Amino acid sequence: MIGVGVLKGMGVTLKTFLETYPWGRGLLRTLRMPPTNGLVTVQYPDVKQQHSERFRYFPFLVYDRTPDDLRCVACKICEQECPPQCIHIVGPAKDAQGRPLKAHGRTYPVAFDIDMSICMSCRICVDVCPFDAIEMDNQYELSASDRWDPMVYDKEKLLKPAEYFQQIKPTEAAEVDARLAAKAKKAAPAAPQPPAPPAAPPPAA
Amino acid sequence: MITPHAISAELLEVSLGPQHPSTHGVFRMNATLDGETIVKLKPVMGYLHRNHEQIGEHATYIASFPFTDRLDYFCAMSNNLGLALAIEKLGGIPVSERGEYLRVIMAELTRLVNHTAVTGFLLNDMGAFGTPLLYAFREREKILDLFEEASGSRMMCNYIRPGGVRQDVPPGWLDRARELVRGYPAFLDEFERLLTENEIIRQRAQQVGVLPKELAVSASITGPMLRASGVNYDIRKVDGYSLYPRFKFKVPLGTVGDVYDRYYVRILEMRESVKILEQALKEINDASPSISPKGLALVKAPRTFRPPKGEAYGRIEAPKGELGFYLVSDGTPQPYRYHIRAPSFINLTVLEDLCLNHKVADVIIILGSVDIVMGEVDR
């Protein structure tokens, strides 16, 4: 019979309409039609949805205790592998004679810029980093009205402590910490004892 | 004085788009009309050209993965799978078993995402604004949440790698996926109650944009569009890549090849995808890692991967049709040639044949039923 299909479809929309109201859900329950929660959206700027732990948006650089103790050694692998080429690194830092400068026993970058407007959040920099120095942040409200200054993130803006990483991504951070601890253990017997374990007095940069 | 002859001789040229309100992307059609009937239709493409293939020839094999996400932005996971298959063939990379299962699960979830969304868009094009599209998006969101949990991104997943997947899925993910797959047939029933028997849709879509079998084959149309015309060709069956030969599923076929058949074949395909997902989620185990050691080495150091000289073609049954990646290696870390056979682009070539002698309003729904995404057409 003509019109039955349309009426059936109307029934579906009516049920969904009722599901979006508490009284409608009550009505459906009394009619023995188990309702689902029809409300699936949130009022965005006021209410925010919880992102999953792996949610990635923009990379940041991890430092351990003090901001000059960053894990990055300026090896430039991420710069080379970045698909849209948004990372720009100057370094490693050198003194007047051209010898590499070291902070906490590692070379370090003079400048480390990431252009936020070019970054495509692919996480390849994290995959290729052999030092676990770069990780993905989950901050996403990064819009700005100027193309240059607020969009190009320099070293100071990118640096975040390891505790922050442990806080936003506990599982991944635990894996990384275990990997770094294993590496430090391996490195310790090979190198002479003084530099590796104590590390309390900051060596001259 | 206007003579009747002078009026009938006038043809009207109308430019449809490039800002078409439906969500396929920026696409323009130059239609020539006689009254309201289409007598000629010329598609204009290239508004979304991003030089993907050339960029791929200057980047490492791994660096092309995030760009493939942006080809057909509804089906990032299956695009990744296509490129991964081509690279595996080229470099002889073995795939871990758990990796294979996860890839099949992701690819089939992608098919659900695409077919639900495209059905919503098709109805949007028909003039049913909002309701079916939002019902589709409500279900799609649930799958995108799963993608976000596994890969960290809802749409630009960049998850599948040669040898397996980049990271194993988080604990509890498989249970959540099972729950979703269990609930999906109920949604499909609801969706079908809303649409399949609706007389208005039948009036609007049946016998519109008929694609004959012979034309479909000779124009190398693939995917649900070809199967709606009644040709039994599914690369999952024909090629048997990944783990598909292990699973039991049917290939739904249409009879007429009109807009309605194309809609209905997609609904039936979703039901088959649910069956594949049920089997895969039942059989998956954690006896092997999610990526083979050779694949993991490639993820960690893309520049050390220098495949031997030669060529490889990896193809999959993407939700839109045959998606192929053709790679030529000259022994360097970058491919010498990188080409994509995009199903959207090739399915679009018959648009004029489908639209001739139809009304302008039919052109919009025919375009909707072809299921194109301009990211893939223009690359």
Interface residues (C-beta under 8 A of the other chain):
Chain A: I2 G3 V4 G5 V6 K8 G9 G11 V12 T13 T16 V40 H51 S52 E53 R54 F55 R56 Q80 E81 C82 P83 M120 S121 C122 R123 I124 D127 V128 P130 M136 T171
Chain B: A59 T60 I62 A63 S64 F65 P66 F67 D69 R70 T131 Y135 R138 E141 D145 E148 E149 A150 S151 G152 S153 M156 N158 R166 Q167 P170 E190 R193 L194 L195 T196 E197 N198 E199 I200 R202 V299 K300 A301 P302 R303
